[in-house]
Amino acid sequence: MKTFRFIGMALLAIVMCVNFASCSDDDEEEQGETYSIEGTWLLQSSKGYIENSNDKNTWDESYPDLQEAKLEITKNSNGKYTFKEYYFQDGSSSWENDPFTYYPTLSGTTLTVTPHIMDCWDTAEIKSLDKTKLVLECVGDDGNENWYTLDTYVRAK
């Protein structure tokens, strides 16, 4: 009788071990890390077009030296962001002193500039954001001209 009890307890222990081992983490979904859009970003590549009723100009450029454009993004207390764009001055080997500044709001993955600013995108979709890379898909329309860009930035160190 003691032998049957011992065998029964051993089988119960084995079943419990297998049960716990098989259910360890399979019910939990992996949560991806979230990254902040805030920081300084350097333009790595840009492709897109500008068109009006007469013409369409396209480009597909890469900037391996990361000295074409710099984007500084900060979050304000009112929920909007400040975007400051700097362009590299070839002759002086430095970033320009007077950045182009605009203040988009962020809803989900969409940035929106309101009211409209000439020569600035109206909406930008965050296509990718991780620790080191930001990809923005931007569209804009000035009435007589519209444009589309897909810009890839790398985070400045």
Z-matrix of the N, CA and C atoms (Angstrom, degrees):
N
C 1 1.431
C 2 1.527 1 111.29
N 3 1.340 2 114.67 1 -42.06
C 4 1.453 3 117.87 2 178.19
C 5 1.524 4 110.93 3 -63.49
N 6 1.308 5 118.05 4 -32.67
C 7 1.460 6 122.15 5 179.35
C 8 1.523 7 110.57 6 -65.05
N 9 1.333 8 116.63 7 -43.01
C 10 1.475 9 119.68 8 178.64
C 11 1.537 10 111.21 9 -65.24
N 12 1.325 11 115.88 10 -40.35
C 13 1.468 12 119.89 11 178.61
C 14 1.530 13 109.57 12 -63.65
N 15 1.319 14 117.45 13 -43.43
C 16 1.465 15 121.62 14 178.95
C 17 1.535 16 111.14 15 -62.31
N 18 1.344 17 117.00 16 -45.19
C 19 1.470 18 121.21 17 178.73
C 20 1.524 19 109.98 18 -63.62
N 21 1.320 20 117.64 19 -41.56
C 22 1.467 21 121.60 20 178.38
C 23 1.522 22 112.05 21 -61.86
N 24 1.319 23 116.95 22 -44.37
C 25 1.470 24 121.03 23 178.90
C 26 1.534 25 110.68 24 -65.92
N 27 1.321 26 117.35 25 -38.28
C 28 1.465 27 120.79 26 178.41
C 29 1.523 28 110.59 27 -65.09
N 30 1.336 29 116.71 28 -43.62
C 31 1.471 30 119.94 29 177.72
C 32 1.522 31 111.40 30 -63.85
N 33 1.328 32 117.27 31 -41.22
C 34 1.467 33 121.16 32 177.75
C 35 1.528 34 110.52 33 -61.81
N 36 1.316 35 117.84 34 -41.49
C 37 1.464 36 121.68 35 178.86
C 38 1.525 37 110.88 36 -64.20
N 39 1.326 38 117.09 37 -41.18
C 40 1.470 39 120.66 38 179.16
C 41 1.521 40 110.44 39 -64.98
N 42 1.335 41 117.22 40 -44.60
C 43 1.468 42 121.15 41 179.49
C 44 1.524 43 110.50 42 -61.32
N 45 1.321 44 118.02 43 -42.90
C 46 1.468 45 121.41 44 179.97
C 47 1.534 46 110.80 45 -64.86
N 48 1.320 47 117.66 46 -41.07
C 49 1.469 48 120.19 47 178.43
C 50 1.519 49 111.23 48 -63.36
N 51 1.324 50 116.87 49 -44.40
C 52 1.464 51 120.87 50 179.01
C 53 1.521 52 109.84 51 -63.90
N 54 1.321 53 117.42 52 -40.52
C 55 1.458 54 122.05 53 -179.50
C 56 1.523 55 110.90 54 -61.75
N 57 1.324 56 118.38 55 -48.46
C 58 1.457 57 121.00 56 -179.66
C 59 1.524 58 111.93 57 -67.49
N 60 1.307 59 117.43 58 -37.37
C 61 1.463 60 120.57 59 -179.55
C 62 1.520 61 111.34 60 -67.92
N 63 1.316 62 117.88 61 -33.64
C 64 1.461 63 119.77 62 -176.48
C 65 1.515 64 112.58 63 -79.10
N 66 1.316 65 118.50 64 -15.97
C 67 1.466 66 121.42 65 -176.41
C 68 1.517 67 112.40 66 -110.74
N 69 1.303 68 118.80 67 17.56
C 70 1.454 69 120.87 68 -170.91
C 71 1.520 70 114.01 69 -55.36
N 72 1.336 71 120.04 70 -67.35
C 73 1.458 72 121.85 71 -175.01
C 74 1.509 73 113.45 72 -127.29
N 75 1.314 74 119.05 73 9.57
C 76 1.457 75 119.11 74 -172.76
C 77 1.521 76 113.60 75 -73.14
N 78 1.330 77 118.88 76 -15.59
C 79 1.460 78 120.89 77 178.78
C 80 1.522 79 112.18 78 -87.39
N 81 1.311 80 117.92 79 -14.00
C 82 1.452 81 121.24 80 -177.52
C 83 1.519 82 109.96 81 -92.98
N 84 1.347 83 115.29 82 129.26
C 85 1.462 84 119.50 83 175.79
C 86 1.514 85 108.36 84 -84.09
N 87 1.318 86 115.30 85 143.61
C 88 1.454 87 119.18 86 177.45
C 89 1.515 88 109.60 87 -72.20
N 90 1.310 89 115.60 88 132.68
C 91 1.451 90 121.37 89 177.09
C 92 1.520 91 107.80 90 -100.53
N 93 1.321 92 116.72 91 121.96
C 94 1.449 93 120.19 92 178.21
C 95 1.513 94 110.38 93 -72.39
N 96 1.300 95 115.22 94 154.33
C 97 1.452 96 118.98 95 177.39
C 98 1.514 97 109.33 96 -70.98
N 99 1.309 98 115.57 97 148.32
C 100 1.458 99 119.92 98 174.23
C 101 1.521 100 107.36 99 -106.42
N 102 1.311 101 115.09 100 142.48
C 103 1.452 102 121.07 101 -177.96
C 104 1.516 103 109.27 102 -122.84
N 105 1.295 104 116.37 103 149.67
C 106 1.454 105 122.07 104 -179.93
C 107 1.522 106 110.13 105 -86.12
N 108 1.319 107 114.43 106 140.03
C 109 1.464 108 119.85 107 175.39
C 110 1.530 109 110.16 108 -76.20
N 111 1.323 110 116.61 109 -16.82
C 112 1.459 111 120.30 110 -178.64
C 113 1.522 112 110.84 111 -65.72
N 114 1.335 113 115.05 112 144.20
C 115 1.449 114 120.40 113 177.83
C 116 1.512 115 111.24 114 138.55
N 117 1.311 116 115.77 115 -170.93
C 118 1.462 117 122.65 116 178.25
C 119 1.518 118 108.17 117 -107.57
N 120 1.332 119 115.05 118 127.49
C 121 1.469 120 122.27 119 -175.70
C 122 1.526 121 109.35 120 -122.40
N 123 1.331 122 116.84 121 139.79
C 124 1.466 123 122.90 122 178.76
C 125 1.521 124 109.01 123 -111.42
N 126 1.339 125 116.02 124 132.29
C 127 1.463 126 121.30 125 -177.17
C 128 1.525 127 110.48 126 -68.75
N 129 1.331 128 115.18 127 123.52
C 130 1.466 129 121.53 128 179.27
C 131 1.521 130 111.38 129 -100.86
N 132 1.350 131 117.10 130 -36.96
C 133 1.465 132 120.39 131 178.30
C 134 1.520 133 109.74 132 -157.41
N 135 1.331 134 114.55 133 156.36
C 136 1.460 135 121.14 134 179.22
C 137 1.518 136 108.43 135 -149.64
N 138 1.330 137 115.16 136 134.42
C 139 1.456 138 119.14 137 172.62
C 140 1.520 139 107.56 138 -141.67
N 141 1.332 140 114.46 139 150.58
C 142 1.455 141 118.25 140 -179.24
C 143 1.508 142 111.95 141 164.69
N 144 1.330 143 114.38 142 -157.66
C 145 1.464 144 120.10 143 -179.33
C 146 1.523 145 110.66 144 -153.43
N 147 1.314 146 114.41 145 158.09
C 148 1.464 147 124.18 146 168.67
C 149 1.512 148 105.35 147 -127.46
N 150 1.332 149 116.67 148 130.60
C 151 1.463 150 118.61 149 -179.80
C 152 1.518 151 111.11 150 -139.00
N 153 1.341 152 113.16 151 150.48
C 154 1.460 153 121.51 152 170.11
C 155 1.521 154 106.73 153 -131.67
N 156 1.314 155 117.18 154 -169.45
C 157 1.469 156 119.59 155 -175.90
C 158 1.526 157 112.86 156 -65.67
N 159 1.336 158 118.99 157 -21.61
C 160 1.463 159 122.46 158 -176.45
C 161 1.523 160 115.09 159 -103.72
N 162 1.314 161 118.16 160 -22.20
C 163 1.459 162 119.39 161 -166.37
C 164 1.530 163 111.01 162 -152.37
N 165 1.331 164 114.90 163 155.34
C 166 1.464 165 121.22 164 173.50
C 167 1.523 166 108.10 165 -137.49
N 168 1.320 167 116.45 166 116.68
C 169 1.461 168 122.34 167 178.15
C 170 1.523 169 108.78 168 -103.99
N 171 1.331 170 116.29 169 128.97
C 172 1.461 171 120.89 170 179.69
C 173 1.522 172 109.98 171 -117.55
N 174 1.322 173 115.57 172 159.77
C 175 1.457 174 121.04 173 175.45
C 176 1.527 175 109.30 174 -150.58
N 177 1.302 176 114.61 175 158.74
C 178 1.461 177 123.60 176 174.54
C 179 1.524 178 105.61 177 -153.18
N 180 1.320 179 116.28 178 92.70
C 181 1.463 180 122.31 179 -172.05
C 182 1.521 181 110.84 180 -118.79
N 183 1.324 182 115.62 181 149.04
C 184 1.458 183 120.29 182 170.66
C 185 1.525 184 108.05 183 -126.01
N 186 1.316 185 115.53 184 150.72
C 187 1.458 186 122.10 185 -175.70
C 188 1.530 187 108.57 186 -129.00
N 189 1.342 188 117.06 187 80.38
C 190 1.470 189 119.92 188 -175.42
C 191 1.528 190 113.51 189 -63.57
N 192 1.340 191 117.45 190 -24.61
C 193 1.464 192 119.22 191 179.62
C 194 1.527 193 111.99 192 -84.59
N 195 1.347 194 117.75 193 -5.11
C 196 1.464 195 124.49 194 177.58
C 197 1.524 196 112.51 195 58.25
N 198 1.331 197 117.00 196 31.77
C 199 1.454 198 120.31 197 -179.18
C 200 1.524 199 111.49 198 -120.63
N 201 1.318 200 116.50 199 45.42
C 202 1.457 201 121.27 200 175.69
C 203 1.524 202 110.19 201 -107.09
N 204 1.324 203 116.25 202 -54.17
C 205 1.461 204 120.98 203 -178.27
C 206 1.519 205 109.72 204 -146.52
N 207 1.328 206 114.30 205 149.08
C 208 1.460 207 121.62 206 177.56
C 209 1.523 208 107.32 207 -127.00
N 210 1.317 209 116.79 208 136.84
C 211 1.459 210 122.51 209 -178.78
C 212 1.523 211 108.33 210 -122.79
N 213 1.341 212 115.86 211 119.14
C 214 1.463 213 120.77 212 176.35
C 215 1.524 214 107.97 213 -105.00
N 216 1.331 215 116.18 214 124.74
C 217 1.460 216 121.56 215 -177.38
C 218 1.525 217 109.18 216 -120.22
N 219 1.337 218 115.84 217 126.13
C 220 1.462 219 121.74 218 174.67
C 221 1.521 220 108.87 219 -131.50
N 222 1.319 221 115.97 220 150.94
C 223 1.462 222 120.90 221 177.65
C 224 1.520 223 108.51 222 -97.24
N 225 1.330 224 115.61 223 132.54
C 226 1.456 225 121.62 224 -179.62
C 227 1.527 226 110.52 225 -92.48
N 228 1.325 227 116.43 226 166.09
C 229 1.466 228 120.74 227 -179.70
C 230 1.527 229 112.31 228 -68.85
N 231 1.341 230 118.45 229 -20.66
C 232 1.469 231 121.32 230 -179.25
C 233 1.536 232 112.68 231 -86.40
N 234 1.326 233 117.66 232 7.25
C 235 1.462 234 121.04 233 178.85
C 236 1.517 235 113.95 234 90.47
N 237 1.328 236 117.29 235 -13.10
C 238 1.466 237 120.03 236 176.27
C 239 1.524 238 108.75 237 -85.89
N 240 1.315 239 114.26 238 168.89
C 241 1.455 240 121.22 239 177.30
C 242 1.520 241 108.94 240 -113.06
N 243 1.312 242 116.68 241 155.34
C 244 1.455 243 121.96 242 171.18
C 245 1.521 244 107.15 243 -108.40
N 246 1.332 245 115.72 244 122.79
C 247 1.461 246 122.58 245 175.13
C 248 1.525 247 106.89 246 -109.52
N 249 1.327 248 116.76 247 121.90
C 250 1.466 249 121.66 248 174.79
C 251 1.516 250 107.40 249 -117.57
N 252 1.334 251 115.81 250 120.12
C 253 1.465 252 121.52 251 178.81
C 254 1.521 253 109.48 252 -103.43
N 255 1.316 254 115.80 253 127.68
C 256 1.458 255 122.64 254 176.19
C 257 1.522 256 107.76 255 -115.26
N 258 1.311 257 115.85 256 146.86
C 259 1.465 258 120.65 257 176.27
C 260 1.513 259 108.71 258 -119.17
N 261 1.316 260 116.04 259 145.22
C 262 1.455 261 121.63 260 -176.06
C 263 1.519 262 110.13 261 -77.16
N 264 1.315 263 116.30 262 131.61
C 265 1.459 264 123.32 263 177.95
C 266 1.524 265 108.26 264 -90.63
N 267 1.334 266 116.48 265 109.30
C 268 1.465 267 120.10 266 -176.43
C 269 1.523 268 113.14 267 -59.80
N 270 1.309 269 117.25 268 -44.15
C 271 1.459 270 120.46 269 -175.86
C 272 1.515 271 113.54 270 -67.94
N 273 1.327 272 117.38 271 -35.22
C 274 1.462 273 119.96 272 -175.29
C 275 1.526 274 113.43 273 -100.32
N 276 1.329 275 117.21 274 -4.02
C 277 1.467 276 122.42 275 -179.13
C 278 1.530 277 112.59 276 55.16
N 279 1.339 278 115.99 277 40.41
C 280 1.462 279 120.12 278 178.30
C 281 1.529 280 109.63 279 -148.20
N 282 1.323 281 115.43 280 168.58
C 283 1.459 282 120.77 281 177.22
C 284 1.518 283 108.87 282 -81.07
N 285 1.323 284 116.80 283 144.37
C 286 1.463 285 120.60 284 179.98
C 287 1.524 286 110.05 285 -60.28
N 288 1.328 287 115.58 286 154.02
C 289 1.457 288 121.40 287 -177.42
C 290 1.524 289 113.69 288 -85.27
N 291 1.321 290 118.68 289 -21.86
C 292 1.461 291 122.53 290 -173.74
C 293 1.526 292 109.75 291 -111.28
N 294 1.334 293 117.58 292 89.52
C 295 1.464 294 118.99 293 -175.61
C 296 1.521 295 112.28 294 -74.44
N 297 1.327 296 115.45 295 155.10
C 298 1.459 297 122.82 296 171.42
C 299 1.528 298 105.80 297 -81.59
N 300 1.334 299 117.83 298 121.37
C 301 1.461 300 121.86 299 -173.50
C 302 1.518 301 110.69 300 -119.41
N 303 1.336 302 116.56 301 136.81
C 304 1.464 303 121.95 302 175.66
C 305 1.524 304 108.74 303 -147.69
N 306 1.343 305 115.69 304 165.15
C 307 1.460 306 121.20 305 -168.59
C 308 1.530 307 112.04 306 -129.75
N 309 1.326 308 117.95 307 82.05
C 310 1.468 309 120.10 308 -179.99
C 311 1.534 310 112.33 309 -81.24
N 312 1.333 311 114.48 310 158.95
C 313 1.462 312 121.26 311 169.58
C 314 1.522 313 107.58 312 -103.00
N 315 1.320 314 116.03 313 153.73
C 316 1.460 315 121.66 314 -179.52
C 317 1.519 316 109.06 315 -116.33
N 318 1.337 317 115.78 316 125.20
C 319 1.459 318 122.25 317 175.35
C 320 1.525 319 107.16 318 -130.35
N 321 1.323 320 116.96 319 110.27
C 322 1.467 321 120.16 320 -174.39
C 323 1.512 322 109.30 321 67.21
N 324 1.334 323 116.34 322 -114.71
C 325 1.470 324 120.83 323 177.12
C 326 1.523 325 111.61 324 -113.13
N 327 1.346 326 117.21 325 12.50
C 328 1.463 327 120.84 326 -177.01
C 329 1.523 328 111.00 327 -109.41
N 330 1.328 329 115.18 328 125.26
C 331 1.462 330 122.36 329 173.25
C 332 1.522 331 107.77 330 -97.22
N 333 1.337 332 117.18 331 136.74
C 334 1.460 333 121.36 332 -178.97
C 335 1.520 334 109.50 333 -131.91
N 336 1.343 335 116.27 334 131.60
C 337 1.459 336 121.99 335 175.84
C 338 1.524 337 107.74 336 -100.06
N 339 1.329 338 117.12 337 116.51
C 340 1.467 339 121.93 338 174.44
C 341 1.520 340 108.01 339 -136.34
N 342 1.321 341 119.38 340 140.42
C 343 1.464 342 125.23 341 -8.33
C 344 1.527 343 111.01 342 -68.66
N 345 1.322 344 114.72 343 169.26
C 346 1.465 345 121.70 344 -178.11
C 347 1.528 346 110.81 345 -58.71
N 348 1.327 347 115.80 346 139.96
C 349 1.463 348 123.09 347 175.40
C 350 1.520 349 107.28 348 -117.95
N 351 1.327 350 117.33 349 131.27
C 352 1.467 351 120.82 350 177.68
C 353 1.526 352 109.93 351 -58.29
N 354 1.330 353 115.57 352 141.94
C 355 1.462 354 123.27 353 178.04
C 356 1.528 355 113.26 354 61.28
N 357 1.309 356 117.25 355 26.31
C 358 1.463 357 121.58 356 177.05
C 359 1.521 358 108.17 357 -132.04
N 360 1.313 359 117.14 358 146.49
C 361 1.460 360 120.29 359 178.05
C 362 1.518 361 110.38 360 -64.00
N 363 1.327 362 115.70 361 151.23
C 364 1.462 363 121.39 362 177.21
C 365 1.525 364 110.99 363 -88.64
N 366 1.335 365 116.52 364 -42.91
C 367 1.462 366 121.23 365 176.95
C 368 1.523 367 109.51 366 -135.48
N 369 1.309 368 114.58 367 150.38
C 370 1.469 369 121.43 368 175.54
C 371 1.520 370 107.35 369 -138.26
N 372 1.309 371 115.63 370 130.25
C 373 1.459 372 122.13 371 178.13
C 374 1.527 373 108.18 372 -100.06
N 375 1.332 374 116.83 373 129.18
C 376 1.462 375 120.73 374 174.84
C 377 1.524 376 106.94 375 -77.97
N 378 1.320 377 116.37 376 104.47
C 379 1.462 378 121.54 377 -178.96
C 380 1.522 379 111.89 378 -81.42
N 381 1.323 380 116.08 379 -31.07
C 382 1.457 381 120.51 380 -179.64
C 383 1.522 382 108.19 381 -155.67
N 384 1.324 383 115.79 382 138.58
C 385 1.462 384 121.29 383 176.34
C 386 1.520 385 107.55 384 -149.16
N 387 1.317 386 115.56 385 120.82
C 388 1.458 387 119.54 386 173.33
C 389 1.521 388 108.34 387 -139.35
N 390 1.293 389 116.58 388 -164.68
C 391 1.462 390 121.69 389 -175.31
C 392 1.525 391 112.56 390 -58.98
N 393 1.342 392 117.22 391 -35.16
C 394 1.463 393 120.35 392 -172.62
C 395 1.521 394 114.73 393 -120.88
N 396 1.339 395 119.48 394 -8.19
C 397 1.465 396 120.51 395 -171.88
C 398 1.526 397 111.76 396 -136.82
N 399 1.335 398 115.55 397 141.97
C 400 1.458 399 123.95 398 176.33
C 401 1.521 400 107.88 399 -131.99
N 402 1.331 401 117.36 400 127.76
C 403 1.460 402 122.32 401 176.75
C 404 1.522 403 107.69 402 -119.65
N 405 1.343 404 115.85 403 121.54
C 406 1.461 405 122.44 404 179.55
C 407 1.521 406 110.10 405 -115.43
N 408 1.320 407 116.46 406 131.52
C 409 1.465 408 122.89 407 173.46
C 410 1.526 409 106.29 408 -106.75
N 411 1.328 410 116.47 409 112.07
C 412 1.465 411 122.14 410 -171.07
C 413 1.521 412 111.42 411 -113.89
N 414 1.330 413 116.10 412 141.98
C 415 1.462 414 121.66 413 174.18
C 416 1.518 415 108.49 414 -132.82
N 417 1.323 416 115.26 415 146.08
C 418 1.453 417 120.92 416 179.07
C 419 1.509 418 111.13 417 -151.14
N 420 1.328 419 115.34 418 158.99
C 421 1.470 420 121.69 419 -178.99
C 422 1.520 421 108.30 420 -150.51
N 423 1.344 422 116.18 421 118.37
C 424 1.463 423 121.64 422 177.66
C 425 1.521 424 112.19 423 -99.68
N 426 1.307 425 118.26 424 15.44
C 427 1.460 426 121.00 425 -178.41
C 428 1.510 427 111.50 426 96.29
N 429 1.320 428 117.56 427 -60.79
C 430 1.468 429 120.49 428 178.85
C 431 1.527 430 112.47 429 -99.49
N 432 1.320 431 117.43 430 -6.15
C 433 1.456 432 122.38 431 -179.00
C 434 1.526 433 108.94 432 -140.77
N 435 1.331 434 116.53 433 139.49
C 436 1.463 435 118.45 434 170.77
C 437 1.518 436 108.46 435 -133.33
N 438 1.316 437 115.13 436 158.59
C 439 1.450 438 118.86 437 -176.45
C 440 1.516 439 111.25 438 -149.34
N 441 1.327 440 113.05 439 164.42
C 442 1.453 441 123.56 440 178.76
C 443 1.521 442 107.20 441 -142.37
N 444 1.330 443 117.60 442 135.94
C 445 1.465 444 120.90 443 173.25
C 446 1.524 445 110.04 444 -138.88
N 447 1.303 446 115.14 445 149.15
C 448 1.457 447 122.98 446 170.30
C 449 1.523 448 105.11 447 -122.34
N 450 1.329 449 115.73 448 104.51
C 451 1.461 450 121.95 449 -174.30
C 452 1.524 451 110.58 450 -109.43
N 453 1.329 452 115.33 451 133.67
C 454 1.460 453 121.48 452 177.68
C 455 1.522 454 108.37 453 -112.96
N 456 1.325 455 115.27 454 127.11
C 457 1.463 456 122.42 455 -179.97
C 458 1.525 457 109.49 456 -118.15
N 459 1.325 458 115.63 457 152.07
C 460 1.459 459 121.09 458 170.16
C 461 1.525 460 107.60 459 -116.41
N 462 1.322 461 115.22 460 144.39
C 463 1.465 462 119.95 461 -178.17
C 464 1.526 463 109.36 462 -69.45
N 465 1.337 464 115.78 463 132.53
C 466 1.466 465 120.76 464 177.41
C 467 1.523 466 108.84 465 -70.62
N 468 1.311 467 115.58 466 146.78
C 469 1.478 468 120.03 467 -178.62
C 470 1.493 469 110.96 468 -87.98
